[in-house]
Amino acid sequence: MSANSHGGSREIALEQAQEGMVLAQALNDAGGAVLLTEGATLTAASLAALRRRGVERCSIVAEEAPDPAARAHAEQELARRLERLAVLFRTTPPEGSGAQLLGLLQRYRQGGQA
């Protein structure tokens, strides 16, 4: 498969792969064992494991143009979830483990690594 888009998928270097991308084809190791199945969503952990195994390329599902309504809904949902965290942790002192947990949860909700 070439690096160009065709058939709803495109092949990219693993360095270009990002969390949330969906595999268009299963990834196998040199011995033929399946590492990730077709349709698997890439995570930070799976990307790190693939790099450790020497995987260089993967085929991902080509993204469609983002739908403005879906994007707005996703942003509203994120804001709602962050507000909910603020309510749940409203009595948490700014120092200590509770504040650390809140920070981790906020970064997780925003798509960052904890």
N, C-alpha and C positions, 0 to 999 in steps of 0.2 A: 504494500500500500504506500502511496506517496504522501508527502507532507501537505498536499492540497486537500481541500474539503471535497468529499464526494460521497454520495449515498448516506448523508446524514451523520457522517463521522469524519474525523481527521486524525492523522498520526502526528504526534508531537514528541519532542524530547522530554524525558522525565523531569528535567530541570524546569520545564515550562508548565508542568502539571501543578494544579492547585487543589486545595481542599474543596470538596463539593463537586468537582468534575465527576462525570459518570463514564465508566469504561464502555466502549462500544464493542470490544472483544475481550475475551478472557486473557489474562496474562499468565504465561507458563514459565517455569524455570528451565535451565538448560537440559534437565532430564525429562521434561515434559509434564512435570507435576503442576497442577493449577495453583497459582499463587492467589489470584483474585478472579472471580467469575465475571462474565459479561453482565453489565448492569450494576456492578458494585460502585458505590460512591467512595471516592478517594478521601481519606482522612490524613491528618498529620502523621499518625502512627503507621498507616499503610504506606504512605510515601516514604517514610524513613526506612521501613522494612524493605521496600523495593530497591531503594538506593543501596542498602547493605548487601542485597543479593545481586547487585550489579545490573539491574534492569536499566536499560538506556532509553527505551522508547515505549510509548503506549498509544492506543487508539481510543480516543474519547468521542462521546456523542457531541456533535456540533451544536453549539448554542444558537438558539433563535434570538432575534432582536427582543430586548426586554420590553415587556408590556407595561406601559406607564401606570395603568390601574393596579396591576399586580405589585409593582414596585412600591406604589403609594400604600397599598394594603400591608405589605411587608414592613415598611417603615412605621406605620401606625401600630402594628403588632409588636414590634421591637420596643417602641415607646411605652406601650401598655405593660409589657413585661418588666421593663426597667422601673416603671412607676411602682409596680407590684413589689419588686425587690426593695425599693425605698420604704414602702409601707411596712413590709415584714421586718426590716432592720432599723426602723425609726428610733428605737430606744437603745441601739447599739452604740457604745462609747466609740469615739473616733480612734482610739488606740486599742490594740489587742487583737485577739484571734477573730472576734466577730467582724471587725472592720476588714481584716484580711480576707475572710470568707466572702464578705460582700463585694470586695474588689475583684476577687476571682470570678464570682458569679456574673458580675457586670461585664467583665472581659469576655467570658464564655458566651453570654447572650449576644454580645456585639461581634462575635465571630473570631475573637482573638484567642491566642493560646494562653492557657492558665499558667 
